Amino acid sequence: MPTLRFFTLFLAVLTAAAQAHAEPARQLSRSVLRDKIRGAWAAQMIGVSYGAPTEFKTVGKTIEGEIKGDPLSNAIDQDDLYVEMTFARVMDSKGLDATTADYGDAFKSTKYKLWHANAAARRNLNRGIAAPMSGHPTYNLHADDIDFQIEADFIGIMCPGLPQASNAFCDRVGRVMNYGDGLYGGMFIAGMYSAAYFETDPRKVVEAGLACIPADSPYGQIIADTLAWSAEEPDDWRKVWQKLEDKWDKHDVCPNGVHRPFNIDAKLNGAYVAMGLLYGRGDWQQTMEVSTRCGQDSDCNPASALGVLGAMLGFDKLPSSDKEEIAKLADTKFSHTDYSFNDIVKSTETRALEVIRDAGGMVTDAEVTIPPQAPQPPELELWNFGIPTKVWKANDPAWHWTGKWRDVRDRQNVPAKVTNVPGSEATLKFNGTGLALMGNLSEAGGRADVYIDGVKSDLVADNYIVPNTIDDDLWRVYGLAPGEHTVRLVVRSDADPNSKGRRMLLLSAIAYQTTHADEASAK
C-alpha cells in the first residue's frame, strides 16, 4: 500500500507539471468565467445549508438515513461564508498586494463568533501577537484545525487555472490562523477550485489540488490514500471511509477531540471533501450526499465539495430549483459583511481579472487568456505536538492546589477550579514531551505565570479573551525532553487592560508524547 500511495502522489505532481508545461495559453469567454464564479459561490451556499443540521452530530461513523437540509437562507448566517468575505474585503480595499499583517489587522477587529483556530488567532491578535505568529502552534494549539480550509474557497475562485497565484494568496491569508497541515488544507481546496475552471473530471481536480501541497505532509498523504483507495474500491465509498477512519482518525491534537471521536482536523475533513468529489463523479446530489455522510464537519465539507463542482459546472447547469432559491436571496447581505451574492460574484470577477493580468494573461471585453501555470507546492513545514496520552481534570487528586481556589462547574458542567487571588498556585507532575493547560477563557480573565521544572515560561497563561471568541486553550508547550516534568501555575495580580476582572479558571491539563518516528517526521 505505501508503494501505491507514493506512486499516486508522484503521478499527481508529474501529471500536473507536464500538462502545464505542454499546454498553450487557455481562453475562457467572460460570460463563462462569470458563470463559473456564480456557480462556485452558489454551490457553497447550497452545500453548507444542506449539511447544516448534521454538523458534528455524527462523529466517528457515517450518517445514515434521510438528511433534511436547512433552507438556503441558512447560508446567509454561516461562518463558512462570512469569514472568507472578511479577507475578500481586505483585497478589495487594500489590493491584491495586501500582506498577512493586513489580513490579521482586519480579523482582529471582527465581532462575529469564532471557534478553534480562528478563535485562537483573534485571541492572539488582540494580545499583540501579530500575524503570522497568531496562527503559529507556539501560540495556537488549533493550528492543524479546519478553519482556513473552509475560508480558502474565495482564493481558488479568483485564480482560474492559476494554482501558483492561488498558493501565494493562501500563504498570506492562511497564516493568520493556521500553520502546516492547517495551511495546506486551504491550499488543497483553493487548488481544486483553480483547476475546476478547465477540468471536467473530478478525479483530476482532486489530483490537481494534491499537487499544490507538499507530498510528504500528512495532508498530502491522506489525500493520496483517498485517491489510491477510491481506485481500488470505485463503487463503495464506505469501505474507503472505514480505511480513513482506521488509519487517520486518531490522536487529534485539538483538546476538544482528545480521547473522543470528535475530529475537526483539516486533513481528515479534507479527505471527506475529496470523497464527495471522487464518488460524486460530477453528480450534484451524490457529491453533496457523500461529503455530508462522511460526518464530522458535515456542513463545511459539502460546502467545499459542492463549491468545487459548482465551478466545474457553472451556474447555468445547477439544478433549476437551487437557482430559483439563489435568485430570491441574491441581493441579501451575508451576516457581518457588505456583500450579497451578487456583490461577491462581481467582486470576485474583478479580482480574477486582475490576477489573470498579473500572471501574464490577457483580458478583453469578450474573453480572458490564461497562461499555463504548473502547481508549485510550498516547502514542507511540520510541527508535532505529539499524541495526547493523559488528561487530568481539575478534580483529579494528582493536582496540588495552594491559595484560595474554589470548586466550580464550567459552561459545559465540567469540574473546574477558579480563583482571583494572586499567589494561588496549581502544581502537577506529568510524563510527556508536551502539555496543554485548559481553562474557560472569558472577558473577566486574569493572568498567571507558568513554570516547567522550575523555569519560568516566556508564555503567560492569560484567561482573558475578547467577546464572541470561544476557546479553552489557556497555555501550551511542546518539544520537551521525554520523561517526567512538573508544571506550576502561579496567579498574578494583573490582567489584560480590557478585562473586567482577574479570574483564573483551570479545567484540565493534557499531556502529549512524541515518538521517535514523530520526531523524525517533524524535521
PLY file of the C-alpha trace (Angstrom):
ply
format ascii 1.0
element vertex 523
property float x
property float y
property float z
element edge 522
property int vertex1
property int vertex2
end_header
0.00 0.00 0.00
2.77 2.61 0.69
4.11 1.98 -2.81
0.68 2.67 -4.33
0.23 5.80 -2.25
3.61 7.29 -3.18
3.05 6.37 -6.82
-0.25 8.26 -6.67
1.49 11.29 -5.17
4.26 11.19 -7.79
1.81 10.77 -10.64
-0.37 13.68 -9.49
2.55 16.09 -9.29
4.17 14.85 -12.51
0.93 14.96 -14.48
0.05 18.47 -13.34
3.52 19.79 -14.13
3.68 18.07 -17.51
0.26 19.32 -18.54
1.07 22.90 -17.59
4.38 22.76 -19.45
2.85 21.27 -22.58
-0.34 23.30 -22.74
-0.64 26.62 -24.54
-2.47 29.54 -23.01
-6.16 28.85 -22.46
-9.18 31.02 -23.13
-12.46 31.49 -21.33
-15.19 33.78 -22.52
-16.07 36.46 -19.99
-19.58 35.02 -19.75
-18.26 31.53 -18.94
-15.85 32.94 -16.36
-18.68 34.80 -14.66
-20.95 31.75 -14.84
-18.35 29.57 -13.13
-17.77 32.18 -10.42
-21.52 32.32 -9.81
-21.69 28.53 -9.76
-18.92 28.25 -7.17
-20.46 30.77 -4.76
-23.98 29.42 -5.18
-22.81 25.86 -4.63
-21.06 26.79 -1.39
-24.34 28.24 -0.13
-26.30 25.17 -1.18
-23.80 22.70 0.30
-23.49 24.39 3.68
-27.26 24.72 4.05
-27.77 21.07 3.18
-25.27 19.85 5.76
-26.02 22.42 8.48
-28.40 20.28 10.59
-25.83 17.46 10.71
-22.71 19.44 11.70
-20.71 17.37 14.22
-23.86 15.42 15.11
-22.26 12.24 13.72
-18.61 11.67 14.60
-16.54 8.54 14.12
-19.27 6.98 11.97
-21.17 7.71 8.77
-24.52 9.45 8.60
-27.28 7.05 7.67
-30.94 7.68 6.92
-32.59 10.72 5.42
-30.82 14.08 5.51
-33.14 17.07 5.69
-31.15 20.14 4.84
-31.91 23.64 6.06
-33.45 26.29 3.80
-30.94 28.11 1.63
-31.40 31.23 3.76
-29.29 29.42 6.39
-26.23 30.23 4.27
-26.56 33.94 4.99
-25.52 33.35 8.62
-22.81 30.75 8.03
-19.22 31.44 9.12
-18.10 29.28 6.18
-19.06 32.25 4.02
-18.84 35.46 6.01
-15.35 34.80 7.40
-13.84 34.34 3.94
-15.60 37.54 2.88
-13.69 39.37 5.62
-10.49 38.55 3.77
-12.04 39.27 0.38
-12.87 42.75 1.72
-9.19 43.28 2.58
-8.26 42.52 -1.03
-10.99 44.80 -2.33
-9.93 47.69 -0.10
-6.14 47.30 0.05
-5.49 45.48 -3.20
-4.03 42.11 -4.09
-0.71 43.04 -2.51
-2.28 43.04 0.96
0.03 41.40 3.49
-0.52 38.80 6.18
-0.40 41.67 8.67
-3.22 43.42 6.77
-5.40 40.33 6.97
-4.56 39.96 10.66
-5.48 43.58 11.38
-8.87 43.11 9.73
-9.53 39.84 11.54
-8.56 41.32 14.90
-11.46 43.77 14.88
-14.21 41.36 13.77
-17.13 40.85 16.17
-18.73 37.60 15.00
-18.46 34.33 16.92
-15.34 32.26 16.34
-14.10 28.87 17.47
-10.91 26.77 17.26
-8.02 28.15 15.15
-9.98 31.27 14.23
-10.78 31.98 17.87
-7.20 31.39 18.95
-5.96 33.70 16.19
-8.29 36.55 17.16
-7.36 36.00 20.81
-3.67 36.26 19.88
-4.13 39.29 17.66
-5.86 41.15 20.48
-2.96 40.29 22.81
-0.45 41.85 20.45
0.68 38.59 18.83
0.55 39.67 15.21
0.06 37.53 12.13
1.66 35.24 11.07
2.53 34.24 14.66
-1.19 34.36 15.52
-1.52 31.08 13.63
1.74 29.51 14.78
1.49 26.46 17.08
3.57 28.20 19.74
0.53 30.38 20.33
-2.25 28.39 18.68
-2.96 24.80 19.68
-5.52 24.59 16.86
-3.02 25.24 14.06
-3.99 22.00 12.25
-7.74 22.57 12.56
-10.11 23.09 9.64
-10.51 26.87 9.86
-8.53 28.15 6.87
-9.66 25.18 4.82
-13.26 26.43 4.97
-12.22 30.02 4.24
-9.93 29.50 1.23
-12.66 28.95 -1.37
-12.69 32.61 -2.42
-8.98 32.43 -3.25
-9.29 29.49 -5.62
-12.36 31.01 -7.27
-10.40 34.17 -8.14
-7.43 32.21 -9.56
-8.80 30.37 -12.62
-6.17 27.94 -13.86
-3.52 29.71 -11.77
-2.51 27.44 -8.87
0.73 29.29 -8.15
-1.18 32.52 -7.67
-3.69 30.66 -5.51
-0.95 29.27 -3.26
0.65 32.70 -2.90
-2.60 34.23 -1.65
-3.25 31.23 0.61
0.18 31.63 2.18
-0.61 35.22 3.13
-4.16 34.71 4.36
-3.92 31.25 5.91
-1.10 32.07 8.30
-3.39 34.38 10.24
-4.95 31.32 11.90
-3.18 28.16 10.72
0.19 26.52 10.07
1.48 23.35 8.39
-1.35 20.97 7.54
-3.86 23.63 8.57
-2.41 25.91 5.90
-2.17 23.09 3.34
-5.88 22.41 3.75
-6.65 25.82 2.30
-4.12 25.35 -0.50
-5.67 21.99 -1.38
-9.21 23.37 -1.56
-8.19 26.53 -3.43
-6.07 24.47 -5.82
-9.10 22.36 -6.73
-11.17 25.45 -7.47
-8.37 26.79 -9.65
-8.28 23.54 -11.63
-12.08 23.33 -11.86
-12.25 26.09 -14.48
-10.68 23.85 -17.13
-11.34 20.31 -15.90
-14.41 18.10 -16.19
-13.07 15.01 -14.36
-13.44 15.30 -10.56
-10.57 12.87 -10.01
-8.19 15.10 -11.95
-9.41 18.07 -9.94
-8.53 16.28 -6.69
-5.13 15.34 -8.13
-4.57 18.99 -9.07
-5.35 20.06 -5.51
-2.93 17.46 -4.18
-0.19 18.79 -6.47
-0.46 22.16 -4.67
0.72 20.84 -1.29
3.85 19.03 -0.04
3.62 15.33 -0.88
5.32 14.32 2.38
2.94 16.24 4.60
0.32 14.21 6.48
-2.29 16.14 4.48
-0.66 15.09 1.22
-0.52 11.50 2.42
-4.19 11.29 3.38
-5.33 12.68 0.03
-3.00 10.25 -1.78
-4.51 7.43 0.28
-8.01 8.59 -0.62
-7.15 8.63 -4.32
-5.49 5.20 -4.19
-8.22 3.56 -2.11
-11.02 5.03 -4.21
-9.38 3.49 -7.29
-9.37 0.11 -5.53
-12.98 0.50 -4.34
-14.66 2.53 -7.08
-18.20 1.56 -6.09
-18.10 1.55 -2.29
-17.21 4.84 -0.63
-17.99 3.43 2.82
-15.08 0.98 2.55
-12.74 3.88 1.86
-14.31 5.86 4.70
-13.51 2.97 7.05
-9.91 2.83 5.86
-9.58 6.55 6.55
-11.13 6.05 9.96
-8.80 3.20 10.87
-5.61 4.94 9.76
-6.20 8.66 10.13
-8.93 9.39 12.67
-6.55 9.11 15.62
-4.66 11.31 18.07
-6.22 14.65 17.17
-4.22 17.36 18.95
-7.24 19.64 19.36
-8.29 19.44 23.04
-11.93 19.01 22.07
-11.06 15.78 20.28
-8.72 14.21 22.84
-9.94 10.69 23.65
-13.22 11.47 21.87
-14.49 10.69 18.34
-14.85 14.44 17.58
-12.33 15.49 14.91
-12.03 18.98 13.45
-8.59 18.29 11.95
-8.17 19.80 8.48
-6.75 16.75 6.73
-9.43 14.24 7.77
-12.21 16.59 6.76
-10.29 17.43 3.58
-10.32 13.74 2.71
-14.11 13.80 3.13
-14.28 16.69 0.64
-12.23 14.60 -1.78
-14.54 11.64 -1.16
-17.54 13.70 -2.20
-15.89 14.68 -5.48
-14.45 11.25 -6.25
-17.64 9.31 -5.55
-19.97 12.05 -6.75
-18.45 11.68 -10.23
-19.85 15.04 -11.27
-23.37 14.33 -9.99
-24.75 17.23 -7.96
-26.75 15.31 -5.36
-24.27 12.45 -4.98
-21.35 14.83 -4.40
-23.31 16.59 -1.69
-24.54 13.33 -0.15
-21.18 11.59 0.16
-19.29 14.58 1.54
-22.03 15.09 4.13
-22.50 11.44 5.08
-18.81 11.10 5.95
-19.70 13.02 9.13
-17.61 15.27 11.39
-17.70 18.85 9.98
-20.52 17.86 7.69
-21.69 21.30 6.64
-18.27 22.72 5.78
-17.27 19.62 3.80
-20.23 19.61 1.38
-19.85 23.38 1.01
-16.28 22.87 -0.25
-17.01 19.80 -2.38
-20.10 21.30 -3.97
-18.34 24.64 -4.42
-15.63 22.98 -6.50
-18.25 21.15 -8.54
-20.14 24.42 -8.99
-17.02 25.94 -10.52
-16.69 22.94 -12.82
-20.31 23.05 -13.98
-21.12 26.76 -13.86
-24.28 28.35 -12.51
-26.39 27.65 -15.59
-26.01 23.88 -15.11
-27.08 23.88 -11.46
-30.48 22.33 -10.65
-33.31 24.72 -11.52
-34.78 24.57 -8.02
-31.48 25.67 -6.50
-31.06 28.51 -8.98
-34.54 29.75 -8.12
-33.70 29.82 -4.41
-30.43 31.66 -5.07
-32.33 34.29 -7.07
-34.57 35.02 -4.07
-31.51 35.77 -1.90
-29.19 37.27 -4.48
-29.32 40.79 -3.02
-29.43 39.81 0.68
-26.29 40.78 2.58
-24.37 37.97 4.28
-24.09 38.42 8.05
-21.28 40.72 9.19
-20.42 41.72 5.59
-21.19 44.31 2.94
-21.58 41.57 0.35
-24.65 39.94 -1.13
-24.41 37.00 -3.53
-24.44 39.41 -6.46
-21.85 41.62 -4.77
-19.37 38.84 -4.01
-19.70 37.46 -7.56
-18.91 40.89 -9.01
-16.06 41.42 -6.54
-14.58 38.00 -7.31
-14.73 38.57 -11.05
-12.93 41.91 -10.69
-10.18 40.28 -8.64
-9.94 37.33 -11.03
-9.33 39.66 -13.96
-6.55 41.39 -12.05
-4.97 38.05 -11.07
-5.04 36.94 -14.70
-3.33 40.15 -15.83
-0.71 39.87 -13.08
0.06 36.30 -14.20
0.80 37.50 -17.73
-2.61 36.77 -19.19
-4.84 38.98 -21.31
-8.28 40.40 -20.62
-10.66 41.77 -23.25
-14.35 42.58 -23.14
-15.07 39.21 -24.73
-12.63 36.75 -23.17
-9.68 36.10 -20.90
-6.47 34.36 -21.91
-4.81 32.49 -19.07
-1.18 31.36 -19.31
-0.29 27.79 -18.30
0.82 27.55 -14.70
2.00 24.35 -13.01
1.30 23.82 -9.31
4.30 24.52 -7.07
3.83 23.17 -3.53
5.44 25.16 -0.72
8.34 23.85 1.29
7.31 21.31 3.89
6.70 22.72 7.37
5.63 20.47 10.20
5.03 20.87 13.88
4.49 17.96 16.19
2.74 18.34 19.49
2.65 14.58 19.87
-0.05 12.09 20.79
-2.38 13.00 23.66
-1.69 10.41 26.35
-3.40 11.56 29.54
-5.93 14.11 30.77
-6.12 15.41 34.34
-9.36 17.20 35.11
-9.32 19.86 37.78
-10.77 17.48 40.38
-8.03 14.86 39.81
-6.05 14.20 43.03
-2.78 14.44 41.07
-3.12 18.23 41.25
-1.70 20.15 44.22
-3.51 23.40 44.99
-2.34 26.19 47.30
-4.03 29.51 48.00
-7.74 30.20 47.56
-9.23 28.02 44.84
-12.94 27.21 44.61
-14.61 24.19 43.04
-17.00 25.23 40.25
-18.54 23.86 37.08
-17.75 25.34 33.70
-20.24 26.27 30.97
-20.50 22.61 29.97
-20.84 21.41 33.58
-17.25 20.13 33.72
-15.42 20.29 37.10
-13.12 23.30 37.33
-11.07 25.29 39.83
-11.26 29.07 39.97
-9.55 31.88 41.88
-8.88 35.60 41.63
-6.37 35.65 44.47
-2.78 36.49 43.45
-0.20 33.95 44.56
-2.56 30.99 44.37
-0.80 28.03 42.79
-1.56 24.80 40.95
1.10 22.11 40.51
1.07 18.87 38.51
3.68 16.23 37.70
3.39 14.70 34.23
5.24 12.47 31.80
5.47 13.68 28.23
7.04 15.95 25.67
4.20 18.48 25.59
1.47 19.87 27.81
-1.64 21.97 27.33
-3.48 23.74 30.15
-7.17 24.23 29.51
-9.40 26.89 31.05
-12.61 28.73 30.16
-11.28 31.97 28.73
-13.61 34.90 29.41
-13.98 38.68 29.37
-13.13 38.70 33.10
-9.97 36.60 32.88
-6.73 37.19 34.75
-3.15 36.05 34.25
-0.72 33.54 35.69
2.94 32.70 35.26
3.80 29.13 34.32
6.95 27.24 35.29
8.21 24.00 33.77
10.67 22.18 36.02
11.23 25.41 37.90
11.98 27.51 34.81
9.59 30.35 34.10
7.97 30.18 30.66
8.01 33.22 28.39
4.39 32.41 27.60
1.89 33.76 30.13
-1.33 31.90 30.92
-3.94 34.54 30.10
-7.57 33.76 30.93
-8.90 36.86 29.15
-10.47 36.74 25.71
-12.43 39.21 23.60
-16.23 38.74 23.27
-17.70 36.06 20.99
-14.40 34.17 20.95
-14.87 30.64 22.27
-11.64 28.95 23.32
-10.24 26.93 26.23
-6.58 26.91 25.12
-5.00 28.64 28.14
-1.32 27.69 27.77
0.76 25.15 25.87
4.30 23.87 25.38
5.82 21.22 23.12
9.30 19.92 22.34
10.17 19.00 25.93
12.68 16.25 26.63
10.96 12.88 27.14
10.33 11.96 30.75
8.92 13.37 33.97
8.21 17.08 34.31
6.49 19.42 36.75
4.25 22.31 35.77
3.46 25.05 38.27
0.99 27.85 37.66
1.17 30.99 39.84
-1.68 33.50 39.66
-0.63 37.10 39.05
-2.18 40.33 40.32
-2.65 41.86 36.87
-4.89 41.22 33.87
-5.36 42.39 30.32
-6.26 46.11 30.35
-9.61 45.26 28.73
-10.51 42.53 31.23
-13.44 43.00 33.59
-11.72 41.00 36.34
-8.81 38.76 37.32
-10.43 35.34 37.21
-8.17 32.33 36.66
-10.13 29.17 35.83
-8.46 25.80 35.23
-10.31 22.93 33.60
-7.65 20.33 32.90
-4.17 19.50 31.71
-3.40 17.31 28.70
-0.06 15.54 28.31
1.30 14.78 24.84
4.05 12.37 23.85
6.08 12.24 20.65
7.62 9.03 19.34
10.96 8.73 17.57
9.06 8.40 14.29
7.12 11.58 15.08
10.31 13.47 15.82
11.90 12.34 12.57
8.85 13.36 10.52
8.82 16.83 12.06
12.40 17.59 11.00
0 1
1 2
2 3
3 4
4 5
5 6
6 7
7 8
8 9
9 10
10 11
11 12
12 13
13 14
14 15
15 16
16 17
17 18
18 19
19 20
20 21
21 22
22 23
23 24
24 25
25 26
26 27
27 28
28 29
29 30
30 31
31 32
32 33
33 34
34 35
35 36
36 37
37 38
38 39
39 40
40 41
41 42
42 43
43 44
44 45
45 46
46 47
47 48
48 49
49 50
50 51
51 52
52 53
53 54
54 55
55 56
56 57
57 58
58 59
59 60
60 61
61 62
62 63
63 64
64 65
65 66
66 67
67 68
68 69
69 70
70 71
71 72
72 73
73 74
74 75
75 76
76 77
77 78
78 79
79 80
80 81
81 82
82 83
83 84
84 85
85 86
86 87
87 88
88 89
89 90
90 91
91 92
92 93
93 94
94 95
95 96
96 97
97 98
98 99
99 100
100 101
101 102
102 103
103 104
104 105
105 106
106 107
107 108
108 109
109 110
110 111
111 112
112 113
113 114
114 115
115 116
116 117
117 118
118 119
119 120
120 121
121 122
122 123
123 124
124 125
125 126
126 127
127 128
128 129
129 130
130 131
131 132
132 133
133 134
134 135
135 136
136 137
137 138
138 139
139 140
140 141
141 142
142 143
143 144
144 145
145 146
146 147
147 148
148 149
149 150
150 151
151 152
152 153
153 154
154 155
155 156
156 157
157 158
158 159
159 160
160 161
161 162
162 163
163 164
164 165
165 166
166 167
167 168
168 169
169 170
170 171
171 172
172 173
173 174
174 175
175 176
176 177
177 178
178 179
179 180
180 181
181 182
182 183
183 184
184 185
185 186
186 187
187 188
188 189
189 190
190 191
191 192
192 193
193 194
194 195
195 196
196 197
197 198
198 199
199 200
200 201
201 202
202 203
203 204
204 205
205 206
206 207
207 208
208 209
209 210
210 211
211 212
212 213
213 214
214 215
215 216
216 217
217 218
218 219
219 220
220 221
221 222
222 223
223 224
224 225
225 226
226 227
227 228
228 229
229 230
230 231
231 232
232 233
233 234
234 235
235 236
236 237
237 238
238 239
239 240
240 241
241 242
242 243
243 244
244 245
245 246
246 247
247 248
248 249
249 250
250 251
251 252
252 253
253 254
254 255
255 256
256 257
257 258
258 259
259 260
260 261
261 262
262 263
263 264
264 265
265 266
266 267
267 268
268 269
269 270
270 271
271 272
272 273
273 274
274 275
275 276
276 277
277 278
278 279
279 280
280 281
281 282
282 283
283 284
284 285
285 286
286 287
287 288
288 289
289 290
290 291
291 292
292 293
293 294
294 295
295 296
296 297
297 298
298 299
299 300
300 301
301 302
302 303
303 304
304 305
305 306
306 307
307 308
308 309
309 310
310 311
311 312
312 313
313 314
314 315
315 316
316 317
317 318
318 319
319 320
320 321
321 322
322 323
323 324
324 325
325 326
326 327
327 328
328 329
329 330
330 331
331 332
332 333
333 334
334 335
335 336
336 337
337 338
338 339
339 340
340 341
341 342
342 343
343 344
344 345
345 346
346 347
347 348
348 349
349 350
350 351
351 352
352 353
353 354
354 355
355 356
356 357
357 358
358 359
359 360
360 361
361 362
362 363
363 364
364 365
365 366
366 367
367 368
368 369
369 370
370 371
371 372
372 373
373 374
374 375
375 376
376 377
377 378
378 379
379 380
380 381
381 382
382 383
383 384
384 385
385 386
386 387
387 388
388 389
389 390
390 391
391 392
392 393
393 394
394 395
395 396
396 397
397 398
398 399
399 400
400 401
401 402
402 403
403 404
404 405
405 406
406 407
407 408
408 409
409 410
410 411
411 412
412 413
413 414
414 415
415 416
416 417
417 418
418 419
419 420
420 421
421 422
422 423
423 424
424 425
425 426
426 427
427 428
428 429
429 430
430 431
431 432
432 433
433 434
434 435
435 436
436 437
437 438
438 439
439 440
440 441
441 442
442 443
443 444
444 445
445 446
446 447
447 448
448 449
449 450
450 451
451 452
452 453
453 454
454 455
455 456
456 457
457 458
458 459
459 460
460 461
461 462
462 463
463 464
464 465
465 466
466 467
467 468
468 469
469 470
470 471
471 472
472 473
473 474
474 475
475 476
476 477
477 478
478 479
479 480
480 481
481 482
482 483
483 484
484 485
485 486
486 487
487 488
488 489
489 490
490 491
491 492
492 493
493 494
494 495
495 496
496 497
497 498
498 499
499 500
500 501
501 502
502 503
503 504
504 505
505 506
506 507
507 508
508 509
509 510
510 511
511 512
512 513
513 514
514 515
515 516
516 517
517 518
518 519
519 520
520 521
521 522
